[in-house]
Amino acid sequence: MLNFLSNFITLSCELLLVTPPAILNIFLYPVSKKLSLRLSHYIRMECARKLFAIFKTYKNFNFLGYYDNFDKLPKQFIVISNHQSLLDIALYMNFFRKAEIRFVAKDNLARHVPLVSEMLRVEEHCMIPRRGKPSVAMQTIDKFGKRVMERGQIPVIFPEGTRSKDGQLGTFYTAGFRRLSESAPLPVAVCALDGGYRINNLTTIFQNLHNGYYRVKVVGILPAPQNKEEQVALLEKGKELIQAQLDDWRKGEVAEQVDA
């Protein structure tokens, strides 16, 4: 009964948080890009933080952001990360709250996703067509890379291309990152995240929210690659760093279970 009540309160608070700005932005976006942009900035800066605050208050679900490497980050950089959930977007909005981050994502997120779609479009995140010629996707990334360079923004790309359903690290595909690093020749912050795969759909989210966690850490800062070989090597190194962090985190979980 208590679990049902906490689930109901959590869901109600989340709906109260996201519904008004989501509906308002649907109407603002076609009418005034300026006002929609201001609302989207609020969504990115405040809603993500409040979402995790609600999870913490009613489900003891913890956002664990490790900031020990933040002082080593350059002024502008590319983020590469593993990918576990649609909430990874909210996670990075919360983690890099003071930065103007922009995501490389599939274009289906730009339609019919409450709170997210209009924000991604009006802020000009990189929406990659799921269907069509690869050349169109590469041109989209080219324009995006030049745009973030000119505006001093922080691009975030998930080289796996799709969400991991079990938290295991998948293949890192090189094409998107290589094109982005050519149009935006920046240092690379390698980030590891974990916990999102446990709450990646409506069936599991309320089962696994209680006493759960979502954690993220900058595990490496690498210089901008200068050619194809360095781009491929950087992705391989990034994957190794992420896997090592996941192993370390999960080893700690096993030790806690044994001690218990």
N, C-alpha and C positions, 0 to 999 in steps of 0.2 A: 504493500500500500504506500509506504514512504517513497519507494523508488518510483512508483507511478506518479505520485504527487510532485516529486522533484523533476521528473521528465516533463510533466505538464507545465510547471512553472518556468522551466528552462525554455521550452518551446514557445510559450506565451511571450516571454521577454524577448526572445530572438525575433519573433514576428513583429512585436512593437518596435524593435530597433530598426529592422530592415524594410518593413512595409512602407512607411511614409516616404522615405527618400527614394525607394525603388519606384513607387507609383509616380511621384513628382518628377523624377528624371525621365520617365517614359513620355510625359507630356512636354517637359522642357526641351528635350533633345531636338525635336523637329522645329521648335519655335525659336529658341535662343541658345546657340552653342555657347555663348559667354556664360549665361546663367547655369547651363548644364555642366560646364567645366568647373564652375565654382562649387556646385553641389557634389560633383564627382571628387573634387579635392577633399571635401569634407568626408565623403564616404571612405576614401583611401586613408585619410589621416585619423579619423575618429571611430568609424564603425568597426574596423578590424580590431582595434584595441578594446572596444566595448564588448564585442562578441566574445573574446577570450575572457574578459572580466566576468561576464555572465556564466560562462562555463565553469570558471573557478568558484564563483559564489555558490552555485546550486548543485554542481556535480563534482567539486574538488578536482576539476580537470585543469592541469597546469600548463601554461605556456612557459617553456624554458629556453630563453634566448641567452646564448653565451657570447658576451661582448668583449672577451679578453683580447681579441685581435683587431678590434675596431680602430684603435689608434694607429695601426699599421696600414690601413686602407688608403690608397691614393684618392685624389679628389674625384676622379671618374674612373669607372672600371666596368667590366662585364661580369655578371654573376652566372656561373654554371652550377647546377644542382641536380640531385636526384629528384624524383617526382612520385608522390604517393596519393595525392588527393586534390580535388578542386579547391579545398581549403588551403593548399599550398600558397595560393595567391594571397589570401588573407594573412597567412603566416608571414610572408615576406613584406607585406605592407606594414605589419606590426614590427617586424625585426628592423627594417630600414625606414623607420618612421620619418626621419629627418631628410631623407633622400627622395628625389623625384624618380621613382623606379617605373620601368615600362617592361611589359612582358611580351615574349614571343609565344603565341598560343594559336590553337586551331580556330578557324573562323566560326565554327559552330557556337563558340562561347560568346560571340558578338550578337547572338540572336536568342531571345526567349529565356535568358538566365536572369532571374530577378536580381536587382542591385548591381550585377556585374556587367551586363551587356552594354548598356548605354555608357557606363563609365569607361569600358575598354575602347569603345568607338570614339567618344568625344576627346579622350586623352591621347588618342592616336597610338595605342599599343599596336604591336605587329600581329595582324590577323592572317595566318597562313591558310590559303584555300585547301580544303581537304581533297577536293577533286580538281582536276585540270592539269595543265602541263607543268612539269617541274620548273621550267623557266619562269613561269608566273610567280611561283613561290620565291625563287631566288631574287627576282626583281622587287618583290614586296620587302624582302629582307634588306636589299640594297638601300631602298628608300628609307626604311626604318633606321638603319645604321647611320646614314647621313643625318637624319633628323635628330637622333639622340646626341650625336656629336655636336651639332650646332646648338642644341638646347642644354647641354651639360647634364643630360639624364643618365640613369643607370639601367642598362638593359639586362633582363633576366631571361635565361634560356634553359630549358630542360632537355639535355641531349638524348635522353631516353625516348622522347617524343610521345610517350603515353604513360599513364599512371600504373605503378606497380600495385597489384592486387594483394600481394602477400608481404610487401616490404623488402623483397629481395631486389638487389640491384640488377637492372637489365642492361642490354647492349647500349652503348653510347654511339649514336649516329653522328657522323662528322660533317655532313653537307651543310646543315643549317648553321652550325657554329663557325665553320670555315668561312662561309659567306659573310656572316656577321662580323667576324674579326677582320675581314678585309675592308669592309665599309666603315667599321668602327675599330680602328687599331688601338685597342686599350689593354691595360693589364687585366688579369682575370682573377676574381675572387672565387675560390672553390668553396661551396657551401654544402654541408650535409644536413639533412632533416630526417626526422623519424617520428613515428606515431600516427601519421596521417592515414596510413593504410588501414588502421583499425576503425576509422570513422569515415570511410570513403563512400558510404551510401546510406540511405535512410534506414535500412534494416539493421546495420551495425552501429550507427552513430549513438543511439541511446543505450545500446547494450554495453558499449565500451567507453562511454564518456566518464562514467563514475571512477574517480581516482586515476584517471588516465593522464596522458601528457602528450605534448607536441613540442619537440625540441629542435633547435637549429643552431648551427655554429659555422663560422668561417674557419675552414680547416687548412686553407692554403692560399697564398697570394703569389701569383705567377706572372712573370713579365709577358708583355704582348708578343705573341708569336709573329715571326717575320716571313714565314713561308709555309707551304703545305706540310712539309715534314714536321716543322715545329708545331703547327696546329694539331696534327694528329697525335704527336707526342704529348702535347699539353692535355688533350682529352684523356689519353691513357693515364697520365699522371693524376689528373683530377679524379678519375674513377677509382684509382688506387687509394687516394687520400680519403675519399668518401667511404669506400668499403672498410678501410681501417678504422674510421670513426664509428661506423655502424657496428663493427665487431667489438670495439671497445665499450660502447654503450650497452650492447646486448650481453656482453660478458659480465658487466656490472649487474644486470638484471638477474642472471643466473646465480651470481654470488649472493644476491639479496634473498632469492628463493631458498637457497641452501641454508643460509643463516637463519631464516625464518623457521 
